[in-house]
């Protein structure tokens, strides 16, 4: 009996049962274990468990009911209306340009969501009182990180397009 290209007969049976490679399950279990360890450390420090649970459930509900539909709508709008042209952009051997836009936007947005009080300069008095540092550098650093994310994504897109074009030339 021959082996499958991505594993043996057991791996294929596991994939049919579980739906993914066994490494996926292993990584999921490790992530759950790490989260459990982190939660046990936080609760061992005397944190109010009910407040943490309320915050966690609230964040999950807020994400699923507000943020997910909002950024799905923005993504759909970006693909349909903002980038609609009379002549469509040329496709280069299956290299999807939209993903090279989504990733830096998502990371930049996540950084803004987490650090927006410091980036926008709000609550500087409380931050200076707690840390002794100012907030004046956060906007520039966020803009710099965002620029690097977009530049790296554009460079990766250019490399992928060049490789796809080279493959198309060599195949044709």
Number of C-alpha atoms within 10 A of each C-alpha: 5 6 10 11 6 9 10 13 13 12 15 18 12 14 13 11 9 12 12 13 16 15 9 12 13 11 11 12 12 12 12 12 12 12 12 12 12 12 14 11 12 14 13 11 8 8 12 11 13 9 10 14 11 11 12 12 12 12 12 13 12 12 13 12 11 11 13 12 12 13 12 11 12 12 14 12 13 13 12 11 9 10 11 12 9 6 6 8 10 6 10 15 15 9 17 13 17 11 12 18 15 14 14 21 15 12 14 18 14 12 15 18 11 10 15 16 15 18 20 14 17 12 11 16 13 11 16 12 10 9 8 9 12 15 17 13 12 17 17 11 12 17 14 12 16 19 14 13 19 19 13 14 19 16 13 13 18 14 12 18 19 15 15 16 15 13 12 12 9 8 7 6
